[in-house]
Amino acid sequence: MAGSLKRNDSIDEIAAPGVSEDRIRARNVQKILSAAVEVFSRKGLDGARIVEIAKASGLPKGNVYYYFSSKEEIYNATIAHLIHSWDEAFQHISADREPAVAIEDYVRTKLEYARQNAAETRLFANEILQGAGHLSGEARDHMRSITAEKAKVIDAWVAAGKMVKVDARHLFILLWSATQFYAEFEALACDALQVDQLRTADYNLAAKTITQTVLGGLLPRPS
């Protein structure tokens, strides 16, 4: 990704007082990534073209190539952005917190991100369903690493008697699938809830239901 303004950035942006090159770059990159998510979601990596991403972003094709060398680089950047959001949610799983609060915050954060970024969430799901052939080794290694790190937190809570014995990795798979479902399979969720489209209230109730159900099986019962 380039680090300075180029001739084909818009005249208004260049002339605007107080608009730094970093801000222009960040804004243009975000436009490209947002447009790319929509294009990749419809056509996949193999079917997408740079010119389509440029058109959807409202930027010249030359600008897209200025910030990214290829559609593969754009694709990897969209996946990296999603994984980063999951990292932020995972920060709630911390040994210095109580399990009930930490898990509830994790569930709510994951659901809220999925609600606000449904296309990005479906893009990742499609990648996995197609065999994850375009998922980089770096991304895979990172997800394995952070999962292992957070599994140690679960194990520590179990050892301290704060949770019943549970396989940490299977727990994360359960939480991950439950929080992703509403965005990835929205049509099914709407049918089950008998609504035309999911509302914020539906996501809030989902968070409450998932949290109560999971914690009901994880927290030790008073003797």
KOLVEX-724699 format. One record per residue (C-alpha): residue in three letters; x, y, z; residue number from 1. Coordinates in Angstrom, 3 decimals, always signed. Each point is the difference from the previous one (the first is absolute). Layout:
! KOLVEX-724699
kolke res = ALA, xx = X, yy = Y, zz = Z, n = NUM
...
! end
This chain:
! KOLVEX-724699
kolke res = MET, xx = +0.000, yy = +0.000, zz = +0.000, n = 1
kolke res = ALA, xx = +1.428, yy = +3.339, zz = -0.990, n = 2
kolke res = GLY, xx = +0.848, yy = +2.743, zz = +2.414, n = 3
kolke res = SER, xx = -0.468, yy = +3.288, zz = -1.872, n = 4
kolke res = LEU, xx = -2.485, yy = +1.846, zz = -2.148, n = 5
kolke res = LYS, xx = +0.050, yy = -0.511, zz = -3.747, n = 6
kolke res = ARG, xx = -1.013, yy = +2.217, zz = -2.905, n = 7
kolke res = ASN, xx = -3.273, yy = -1.807, zz = -0.566, n = 8
kolke res = ASP, xx = -1.364, yy = +0.690, zz = +3.478, n = 9
kolke res = SER, xx = -2.842, yy = +2.460, zz = -0.309, n = 10
kolke res = ILE, xx = +0.763, yy = +3.718, zz = -0.404, n = 11
kolke res = ASP, xx = -2.465, yy = +0.863, zz = +2.774, n = 12
kolke res = GLU, xx = +1.829, yy = -2.248, zz = +2.459, n = 13
kolke res = ILE, xx = +3.396, yy = +1.389, zz = -0.945, n = 14
kolke res = ALA, xx = -1.209, yy = +3.570, zz = +0.310, n = 15
kolke res = ALA, xx = -2.050, yy = -0.429, zz = +3.159, n = 16
kolke res = PRO, xx = +1.729, yy = +1.783, zz = +2.891, n = 17
kolke res = GLY, xx = +0.853, yy = -2.157, zz = +2.974, n = 18
kolke res = VAL, xx = -0.451, yy = -3.307, zz = -1.835, n = 19
kolke res = SER, xx = +3.196, yy = -2.003, zz = +0.446, n = 20
kolke res = GLU, xx = +1.300, yy = -2.583, zz = -2.421, n = 21
kolke res = ASP, xx = -0.469, yy = -2.679, zz = +2.679, n = 22
kolke res = ARG, xx = -3.673, yy = +0.882, zz = +0.368, n = 23
kolke res = ILE, xx = -0.517, yy = -0.058, zz = -3.760, n = 24
kolke res = ARG, xx = +1.741, yy = -3.360, zz = -0.244, n = 25
kolke res = ALA, xx = -2.005, yy = -1.472, zz = +2.877, n = 26
kolke res = ARG, xx = -3.265, yy = +1.267, zz = -1.491, n = 27
kolke res = ASN, xx = +0.766, yy = -1.352, zz = -3.466, n = 28
kolke res = VAL, xx = +1.158, yy = -3.353, zz = +1.318, n = 29
kolke res = GLN, xx = -3.222, yy = -0.318, zz = +2.004, n = 30
kolke res = LYS, xx = -2.038, yy = +0.803, zz = -3.115, n = 31
kolke res = ILE, xx = +1.846, yy = -2.701, zz = -1.916, n = 32
kolke res = LEU, xx = -0.377, yy = -2.624, zz = +2.725, n = 33
kolke res = SER, xx = -3.697, yy = +0.726, zz = +0.499, n = 34
kolke res = ALA, xx = -0.629, yy = -0.280, zz = -3.727, n = 35
kolke res = ALA, xx = +2.142, yy = -3.137, zz = -0.243, n = 36
kolke res = VAL, xx = -2.031, yy = -1.785, zz = +2.671, n = 37
kolke res = GLU, xx = -3.155, yy = +0.478, zz = -2.033, n = 38
kolke res = VAL, xx = +1.635, yy = -1.110, zz = -3.252, n = 39
kolke res = PHE, xx = +1.748, yy = -3.003, zz = +1.546, n = 40
kolke res = SER, xx = -3.199, yy = -1.016, zz = +1.798, n = 41
kolke res = ARG, xx = -1.823, yy = -0.195, zz = -3.353, n = 42
kolke res = LYS, xx = +2.736, yy = -1.350, zz = -2.245, n = 43
kolke res = GLY, xx = +2.701, yy = -1.490, zz = +2.184, n = 44
kolke res = LEU, xx = +3.685, yy = +0.702, zz = -0.452, n = 45
kolke res = ASP, xx = +0.295, yy = -1.821, zz = -3.314, n = 46
kolke res = GLY, xx = -2.997, yy = +1.727, zz = -1.575, n = 47
kolke res = ALA, xx = +0.713, yy = +3.531, zz = +1.233, n = 48
kolke res = ARG, xx = +1.894, yy = +2.584, zz = -2.039, n = 49
kolke res = ILE, xx = +1.904, yy = +3.091, zz = +1.094, n = 50
kolke res = VAL, xx = -2.072, yy = +2.183, zz = -2.314, n = 51
kolke res = GLU, xx = -3.186, yy = -1.103, zz = +1.794, n = 52
kolke res = ILE, xx = +1.490, yy = +0.822, zz = +3.391, n = 53
kolke res = ALA, xx = +1.134, yy = +3.397, zz = -1.288, n = 54
kolke res = LYS, xx = -3.466, yy = +0.774, zz = -1.373, n = 55
kolke res = ALA, xx = -1.704, yy = -1.036, zz = +3.239, n = 56
kolke res = SER, xx = +2.429, yy = +2.104, zz = +2.056, n = 57
kolke res = GLY, xx = -0.457, yy = +3.110, zz = -2.150, n = 58
kolke res = LEU, xx = +3.752, yy = +0.230, zz = -0.588, n = 59
kolke res = PRO, xx = +1.978, yy = -0.284, zz = -3.252, n = 60
kolke res = LYS, xx = +1.541, yy = -3.402, zz = -0.677, n = 61
kolke res = GLY, xx = +3.424, yy = +1.630, zz = +0.216, n = 62
kolke res = ASN, xx = -0.689, yy = +0.988, zz = +3.604, n = 63
kolke res = VAL, xx = -0.892, yy = -3.551, zz = +0.907, n = 64
kolke res = TYR, xx = +3.278, yy = -1.241, zz = -1.488, n = 65
kolke res = TYR, xx = +1.828, yy = +2.756, zz = +1.843, n = 66
kolke res = TYR, xx = -1.134, yy = -1.310, zz = +3.381, n = 67
kolke res = PHE, xx = -0.094, yy = -3.716, zz = -0.868, n = 68
kolke res = SER, xx = +2.110, yy = -1.945, zz = -2.466, n = 69
kolke res = SER, xx = -2.653, yy = -2.640, zz = -0.784, n = 70
kolke res = LYS, xx = -3.493, yy = -1.206, zz = +0.785, n = 71
kolke res = GLU, xx = +1.601, yy = -2.748, zz = +2.120, n = 72
kolke res = GLU, xx = +1.578, yy = +2.662, zz = +2.201, n = 73
kolke res = ILE, xx = -3.381, yy = +1.717, zz = +0.379, n = 74
kolke res = TYR, xx = -1.627, yy = -3.322, zz = +0.835, n = 75
kolke res = ASN, xx = +2.584, yy = -0.760, zz = +2.666, n = 76
kolke res = ALA, xx = -0.488, yy = +3.472, zz = +1.447, n = 77
kolke res = THR, xx = -3.765, yy = -0.540, zz = +0.357, n = 78
kolke res = ILE, xx = +0.585, yy = -3.327, zz = +1.754, n = 79
kolke res = ALA, xx = +2.643, yy = +1.590, zz = +2.245, n = 80
kolke res = HIS, xx = -2.454, yy = +2.738, zz = +0.969, n = 81
kolke res = LEU, xx = -2.578, yy = -2.567, zz = +1.080, n = 82
kolke res = ILE, xx = +2.532, yy = -2.051, zz = +1.956, n = 83
kolke res = HIS, xx = +1.134, yy = +3.181, zz = +1.752, n = 84
kolke res = SER, xx = -3.586, yy = +0.604, zz = +1.129, n = 85
kolke res = TRP, xx = -0.117, yy = -3.511, zz = +1.430, n = 86
kolke res = ASP, xx = +3.267, yy = +0.709, zz = +1.830, n = 87
kolke res = GLU, xx = -1.642, yy = +3.024, zz = +1.589, n = 88
kolke res = ALA, xx = -2.930, yy = -2.116, zz = +1.148, n = 89
kolke res = PHE, xx = +2.409, yy = -2.618, zz = +1.365, n = 90
kolke res = GLN, xx = +1.619, yy = +2.641, zz = +2.210, n = 91
kolke res = HIS, xx = -2.998, yy = -0.390, zz = +2.302, n = 92
kolke res = ILE, xx = +1.174, yy = -3.546, zz = +0.782, n = 93
kolke res = SER, xx = +2.608, yy = +0.995, zz = +2.547, n = 94
kolke res = ALA, xx = +1.230, yy = -1.804, zz = +3.109, n = 95
kolke res = ASP, xx = -0.474, yy = +3.071, zz = +2.189, n = 96
kolke res = ARG, xx = -3.751, yy = +0.096, zz = -0.724, n = 97
kolke res = GLU, xx = -2.869, yy = -2.071, zz = +1.284, n = 98
kolke res = PRO, xx = -1.178, yy = -2.635, zz = -2.497, n = 99
kolke res = ALA, xx = -3.662, yy = +1.091, zz = -0.025, n = 100
kolke res = VAL, xx = +0.803, yy = +3.616, zz = -0.836, n = 101
kolke res = ALA, xx = +2.776, yy = -0.868, zz = -2.454, n = 102
kolke res = ILE, xx = -2.050, yy = -2.496, zz = -1.981, n = 103
kolke res = GLU, xx = -3.041, yy = +2.281, zz = -0.139, n = 104
kolke res = ASP, xx = +2.153, yy = +2.870, zz = -1.296, n = 105
kolke res = TYR, xx = +1.607, yy = -2.298, zz = -2.568, n = 106
kolke res = VAL, xx = -3.378, yy = -1.216, zz = -1.285, n = 107
kolke res = ARG, xx = -1.439, yy = +3.517, zz = -0.229, n = 108
kolke res = THR, xx = +3.084, yy = +1.378, zz = -1.761, n = 109
kolke res = LYS, xx = +0.042, yy = -2.823, zz = -2.557, n = 110
kolke res = LEU, xx = -3.710, yy = +0.331, zz = -0.729, n = 111
kolke res = GLU, xx = +0.176, yy = +3.775, zz = -0.340, n = 112
kolke res = TYR, xx = +2.881, yy = -0.175, zz = -2.446, n = 113
kolke res = ALA, xx = -1.817, yy = -2.646, zz = -2.043, n = 114
kolke res = ARG, xx = -3.121, yy = +2.178, zz = -0.030, n = 115
kolke res = GLN, xx = +1.869, yy = +3.046, zz = -1.257, n = 116
kolke res = ASN, xx = +2.210, yy = -1.917, zz = -2.450, n = 117
kolke res = ALA, xx = -2.232, yy = -2.774, zz = -1.321, n = 118
kolke res = ALA, xx = +1.502, yy = -0.016, zz = -3.520, n = 119
kolke res = GLU, xx = +3.538, yy = -0.353, zz = +1.361, n = 120
kolke res = THR, xx = -1.146, yy = -2.818, zz = +2.288, n = 121
kolke res = ARG, xx = -1.649, yy = -1.854, zz = -2.908, n = 122
kolke res = LEU, xx = +3.112, yy = +0.483, zz = -2.115, n = 123
kolke res = PHE, xx = +2.089, yy = -1.864, zz = +2.550, n = 124
kolke res = ALA, xx = -2.631, yy = -2.727, zz = +0.308, n = 125
kolke res = ASN, xx = +0.006, yy = -0.493, zz = -3.766, n = 126
kolke res = GLU, xx = +3.780, yy = -0.253, zz = +0.024, n = 127
kolke res = ILE, xx = -0.135, yy = -2.754, zz = +2.615, n = 128
kolke res = LEU, xx = -2.832, yy = -1.849, zz = -1.763, n = 129
kolke res = GLN, xx = +2.069, yy = -0.032, zz = -3.185, n = 130
kolke res = GLY, xx = +2.906, yy = -1.662, zz = +1.780, n = 131
kolke res = ALA, xx = +1.891, yy = +3.083, zz = +1.257, n = 132
kolke res = GLY, xx = +2.297, yy = -0.204, zz = -3.014, n = 133
kolke res = HIS, xx = +0.606, yy = +3.754, zz = -0.002, n = 134
kolke res = LEU, xx = +0.468, yy = +0.339, zz = +3.764, n = 135
kolke res = SER, xx = +3.638, yy = +0.830, zz = +0.606, n = 136
kolke res = GLY, xx = +2.274, yy = -2.099, zz = +2.155, n = 137
kolke res = GLU, xx = +0.666, yy = +3.098, zz = +2.085, n = 138
kolke res = ALA, xx = -3.712, yy = +0.407, zz = +0.744, n = 139
kolke res = ARG, xx = -0.355, yy = -3.670, zz = +0.913, n = 140
kolke res = ASP, xx = +3.034, yy = +0.114, zz = +2.285, n = 141
kolke res = HIS, xx = -1.291, yy = +3.130, zz = +1.696, n = 142
kolke res = MET, xx = -3.423, yy = -1.499, zz = +0.692, n = 143
kolke res = ARG, xx = +1.581, yy = -3.169, zz = +1.388, n = 144
kolke res = SER, xx = +2.308, yy = +2.056, zz = +2.204, n = 145
kolke res = ILE, xx = -2.649, yy = +2.237, zz = +1.530, n = 146
kolke res = THR, xx = -2.366, yy = -2.936, zz = +0.496, n = 147
kolke res = ALA, xx = +2.733, yy = -1.866, zz = +1.887, n = 148
kolke res = GLU, xx = +0.716, yy = +3.112, zz = +2.067, n = 149
kolke res = LYS, xx = -3.637, yy = +0.466, zz = +1.000, n = 150
kolke res = ALA, xx = -0.471, yy = -3.735, zz = +0.612, n = 151
kolke res = LYS, xx = +2.551, yy = +0.362, zz = +2.800, n = 152
kolke res = VAL, xx = -2.266, yy = +2.619, zz = +1.598, n = 153
kolke res = ILE, xx = -2.944, yy = -2.402, zz = -0.051, n = 154
kolke res = ASP, xx = +2.206, yy = -2.732, zz = +1.472, n = 155
kolke res = ALA, xx = +1.125, yy = +2.386, zz = +2.752, n = 156
kolke res = TRP, xx = -3.603, yy = +0.839, zz = +0.882, n = 157
kolke res = VAL, xx = -0.781, yy = -3.715, zz = +0.197, n = 158
kolke res = ALA, xx = +3.058, yy = -0.641, zz = +2.192, n = 159
kolke res = ALA, xx = -1.065, yy = +2.830, zz = +2.321, n = 160
kolke res = GLY, xx = -3.460, yy = -1.498, zz = +0.384, n = 161
kolke res = LYS, xx = -1.671, yy = +2.901, zz = -1.782, n = 162
kolke res = MET, xx = -1.315, yy = -2.244, zz = -2.777, n = 163
kolke res = VAL, xx = -0.887, yy = -3.657, zz = -0.335, n = 164
kolke res = LYS, xx = +2.384, yy = -2.131, zz = -2.019, n = 165
kolke res = VAL, xx = -0.440, yy = +0.721, zz = -3.700, n = 166
kolke res = ASP, xx = +2.058, yy = -0.394, zz = -3.159, n = 167
kolke res = ALA, xx = +1.027, yy = +3.579, zz = -0.756, n = 168
kolke res = ARG, xx = +0.329, yy = -0.407, zz = -3.752, n = 169
kolke res = HIS, xx = -3.409, yy = -1.613, zz = -0.386, n = 170
kolke res = LEU, xx = -1.432, yy = +2.797, zz = +2.130, n = 171
kolke res = PHE, xx = +1.465, yy = +2.592, zz = -2.370, n = 172
kolke res = ILE, xx = -1.400, yy = -1.874, zz = -3.017, n = 173
kolke res = LEU, xx = -3.423, yy = +0.058, zz = +1.672, n = 174
kolke res = LEU, xx = +0.174, yy = +3.727, zz = +0.768, n = 175
kolke res = TRP, xx = +1.439, yy = +0.851, zz = -3.410, n = 176
kolke res = SER, xx = -2.694, yy = -1.903, zz = -1.898, n = 177
kolke res = ALA, xx = -2.832, yy = +1.400, zz = +2.110, n = 178
kolke res = THR, xx = +1.119, yy = +3.599, zz = -0.421, n = 179
kolke res = GLN, xx = +0.688, yy = -0.340, zz = -3.736, n = 180
kolke res = PHE, xx = -3.276, yy = -1.713, zz = -0.886, n = 181
kolke res = TYR, xx = -2.207, yy = +3.095, zz = +0.027, n = 182
kolke res = ALA, xx = +2.040, yy = +1.772, zz = -2.675, n = 183
kolke res = GLU, xx = +1.063, yy = -3.006, zz = -2.063, n = 184
kolke res = PHE, xx = -3.424, yy = -1.643, zz = -0.104, n = 185
kolke res = GLU, xx = -2.229, yy = +3.032, zz = +0.449, n = 186
kolke res = ALA, xx = -2.819, yy = -1.425, zz = -2.128, n = 187
kolke res = LEU, xx = -0.239, yy = -3.069, zz = +2.241, n = 188
kolke res = ALA, xx = +0.117, yy = +2.134, zz = +3.128, n = 189
kolke res = CYS, xx = -2.782, yy = +2.209, zz = -1.367, n = 190
kolke res = ASP, xx = -2.148, yy = -3.049, zz = -0.755, n = 191
kolke res = ALA, xx = +0.536, yy = -1.384, zz = +3.491, n = 192
kolke res = LEU, xx = -0.850, yy = +3.356, zz = +1.601, n = 193
kolke res = GLN, xx = -2.820, yy = +0.694, zz = -2.486, n = 194
kolke res = VAL, xx = +1.328, yy = +3.429, zz = -0.971, n = 195
kolke res = ASP, xx = +0.845, yy = +1.564, zz = -3.359, n = 196
kolke res = GLN, xx = +3.437, yy = +1.132, zz = +1.133, n = 197
kolke res = LEU, xx = +2.051, yy = -0.100, zz = +3.168, n = 198
kolke res = ARG, xx = -0.116, yy = +3.044, zz = +2.230, n = 199
kolke res = THR, xx = +2.385, yy = +1.206, zz = +2.690, n = 200
kolke res = ALA, xx = -2.474, yy = -1.332, zz = +2.562, n = 201
kolke res = ASP, xx = +0.288, yy = -3.477, zz = -1.531, n = 202
kolke res = TYR, xx = +3.771, yy = +0.079, zz = +0.348, n = 203
kolke res = ASN, xx = -0.292, yy = +1.224, zz = +3.589, n = 204
kolke res = LEU, xx = -2.362, yy = -2.833, zz = +0.859, n = 205
kolke res = ALA, xx = +2.321, yy = -2.449, zz = -1.771, n = 206
kolke res = ALA, xx = +2.892, yy = +1.208, zz = +2.171, n = 207
kolke res = LYS, xx = -2.061, yy = -0.436, zz = +3.148, n = 208
kolke res = THR, xx = -1.207, yy = -3.472, zz = -1.011, n = 209
kolke res = ILE, xx = +3.427, yy = -1.283, zz = -1.048, n = 210
kolke res = THR, xx = +1.637, yy = +1.376, zz = +3.137, n = 211
kolke res = GLN, xx = -2.603, yy = -1.361, zz = +2.394, n = 212
kolke res = THR, xx = +0.012, yy = -3.426, zz = -1.641, n = 213
kolke res = VAL, xx = +3.775, yy = -0.340, zz = -0.123, n = 214
kolke res = LEU, xx = +0.646, yy = +1.350, zz = +3.488, n = 215
kolke res = GLY, xx = -2.748, yy = -2.214, zz = +1.396, n = 216
kolke res = GLY, xx = +2.111, yy = -2.987, zz = -0.968, n = 217
kolke res = LEU, xx = +3.401, yy = +1.492, zz = +0.841, n = 218
kolke res = LEU, xx = -0.322, yy = +1.645, zz = +3.379, n = 219
kolke res = PRO, xx = +0.223, yy = -2.173, zz = +3.118, n = 220
kolke res = ARG, xx = -3.305, yy = -0.391, zz = +1.820, n = 221
kolke res = PRO, xx = -0.078, yy = +0.993, zz = +3.675, n = 222
kolke res = SER, xx = +0.123, yy = -3.037, zz = +2.266, n = 223
! end
